[in-house]
């Protein structure tokens, strides 16, 4: 009898990690493409996430081109030295969403000025317009081709892949993997100090999922 979990014997695991808290996250500012360093809390979160992956052997690591993902990986290596031996690529498609005119502004002040309903659409919505920036749909349109063309073939070879990226680039990947609807994606958030471990089928969709924190 066919069992969908049999596919996991051939497929590698995908591990998704959001960077640790940044200095602007701590201040409640929209960071987007601005290069901001990790806060002290973020560094500790990254070291903790390094411990969470220490039993997984990766063949490839992909991070964004922003410094906070590089720093996260660096601090993860303090807990799991073997990560230093894994080929790592910096990928523009994994960058955080461009917040355009909202970049550097305080989220909670914006919420007060535009109201909670519009704020939630701006912050979590699928295709809500962002002046001068990107909505989640636009992020999805750049992350998913990269996922399908670069990451999925490695997983199909039975190799494990680590992705260190951002809240919205990870949310877009989750949307594809878990077939989340445009409406329900507003309820999906990736926390700072946990990791997602997926077993996928050969189309890149979910078979099993584990969240470790």
C-alpha positions in Angstrom: 0.0 0.0 0.0 1.3 3.5 -0.9 2.1 5.7 2.1 2.9 9.3 1.4 5.5 9.3 4.2 7.6 6.8 2.2 8.7 9.7 0.0 10.6 11.2 2.9 13.1 8.3 2.6 14.4 9.8 -0.6 13.9 13.5 0.1 16.2 15.7 2.1 14.9 17.9 4.9 14.3 21.6 4.5 15.0 23.8 7.6 13.8 27.4 7.7 15.3 29.9 10.1 14.3 33.5 10.6 17.2 35.8 11.6 17.4 36.8 15.2 16.0 40.0 16.5 17.6 43.0 14.9 18.3 46.4 16.5 15.3 47.8 14.5 13.0 44.9 15.4 13.7 45.8 19.0 12.6 49.4 18.3 9.5 48.4 16.4 10.8 49.8 13.1 10.0 48.4 9.7 13.5 47.3 8.5 12.9 45.9 5.0 16.1 46.1 2.9 17.9 48.3 5.4 21.1 46.6 6.7 20.7 46.5 10.5 22.7 44.4 12.9 21.3 41.8 15.4 20.5 43.0 18.9 22.0 41.2 21.8 18.8 39.2 22.2 19.1 38.3 18.5 22.6 37.0 18.9 21.4 34.7 21.8 18.4 33.6 19.7 20.8 32.6 16.9 23.1 30.6 19.2 20.0 28.8 20.5 18.9 28.0 16.9 22.3 26.6 16.2 21.8 24.1 18.9 18.4 23.2 17.4 20.0 22.1 14.1 23.1 20.4 15.5 21.8 16.9 14.7 21.2 17.7 11.1 23.9 17.4 8.4 23.4 20.0 5.7 24.8 20.0 2.2 23.8 23.6 1.4 23.0 26.8 3.2 21.2 29.7 1.6 21.0 33.1 3.3 19.8 36.5 2.1 22.2 39.3 1.1 21.3 41.3 4.3 23.7 41.4 7.2 21.3 40.2 9.8 21.0 36.7 8.2 24.8 36.5 7.9 25.2 37.4 11.6 22.5 34.9 12.5 24.4 32.1 10.7 27.6 33.2 12.3 26.1 32.9 15.8 24.5 29.6 14.9 28.0 28.4 14.1 29.1 29.1 17.7 26.7 26.3 18.7 27.2 24.1 15.7 30.7 24.3 14.3 30.0 21.9 11.5 27.9 24.6 9.8 31.2 26.4 9.0 32.0 23.5 6.6 28.8 23.8 4.6 28.8 25.7 1.2 26.8 28.9 1.7 25.3 31.3 -0.9 23.9 34.8 -0.4 20.7 35.0 -2.4 18.9 38.3 -3.3 15.6 36.5 -3.8 15.6 35.7 -0.1 15.9 39.3 1.0 13.2 40.8 3.2 10.3 42.6 1.8 10.9 46.2 0.7 8.7 48.3 2.9 9.1 51.3 0.6 7.8 54.5 2.1 7.3 52.8 5.5 10.9 51.8 5.9 12.4 53.0 9.2 9.0 54.1 10.5 7.6 52.8 13.8 5.0 50.1 13.3 2.9 51.0 16.2 2.8 54.7 15.3 1.6 53.7 11.8 -1.1 51.5 13.3 -2.4 54.5 15.3 -2.4 56.7 12.2 -4.1 54.3 9.8 -6.2 52.2 12.1 -5.9 48.5 13.1 -7.8 47.1 10.1 -5.7 48.8 7.5 -2.5 48.2 9.5 -3.1 44.4 9.5 -3.7 44.5 5.8 -0.4 46.4 5.3 1.5 44.2 7.7 0.1 40.7 7.0 -2.0 41.0 3.8 -1.3 39.2 0.5 -1.5 42.0 -2.1 -2.2 45.2 -0.2 -0.4 48.0 -2.0 2.8 49.4 -0.3 3.9 52.8 -1.6 7.4 52.4 -3.2 7.7 48.9 -1.8 6.6 45.3 -2.0 3.6 43.3 -0.8 3.8 39.7 0.1 2.6 38.6 -3.4 5.6 40.4 -4.9 8.0 38.6 -2.5 6.4 35.3 -3.3 7.0 36.0 -7.0 10.7 36.1 -6.4 11.2 33.5 -3.7 9.2 30.7 -5.1 11.0 30.4 -8.5 14.3 30.3 -6.5 12.9 27.6 -4.2 11.6 25.5 -7.1 14.7 25.9 -9.3 17.5 25.8 -6.8 16.4 24.4 -3.4 13.9 21.7 -4.5 16.4 19.8 -6.8 18.8 19.5 -3.8 16.1 18.1 -1.6 15.1 15.6 -4.3 18.7 14.3 -4.3 18.1 13.5 -0.6 20.3 16.3 0.8 19.3 18.6 3.6 19.1 22.4 3.1 19.2 25.2 5.6 17.6 28.6 4.7 18.2 31.6 6.9 16.0 34.4 5.8 13.3 36.9 6.9 9.8 37.0 8.2 8.2 37.7 4.8 10.5 35.7 2.5 9.9 32.7 4.8 6.1 33.3 4.9 6.0 33.3 1.1 7.9 29.9 1.1 5.5 28.5 3.7 2.6 29.7 1.6 3.8 27.5 -1.3 4.9 24.5 0.8 1.6 24.3 2.8 -0.8 25.6 0.1 -1.9 28.4 2.4 -4.7 30.5 0.8 -4.3 34.2 0.0 -6.6 35.0 2.9 -5.2 32.7 5.5 -1.6 33.7 4.9 -2.3 36.8 7.1 -2.4 34.4 10.1 1.0 32.9 9.4 4.1 34.3 11.2 7.6 32.9 11.6 9.0 33.6 15.1 12.5 34.8 15.8 13.8 31.9 18.0 12.5 28.7 16.4 13.1 26.6 13.4 10.8 24.8 10.9 11.8 21.4 9.7 9.9 20.1 6.6 9.7 16.8 4.8 8.4 17.6 1.3 7.2 15.7 -1.7 8.9 16.1 -5.1 6.6 19.0 -6.0 7.8 20.8 -2.9 4.7 20.5 -0.8 4.4 19.4 2.8 4.4 15.8 4.0 5.5 16.5 7.6 6.3 19.6 9.6 8.1 20.1 12.9 8.5 23.4 14.8 11.4 23.4 17.3 12.0 26.2 19.8 
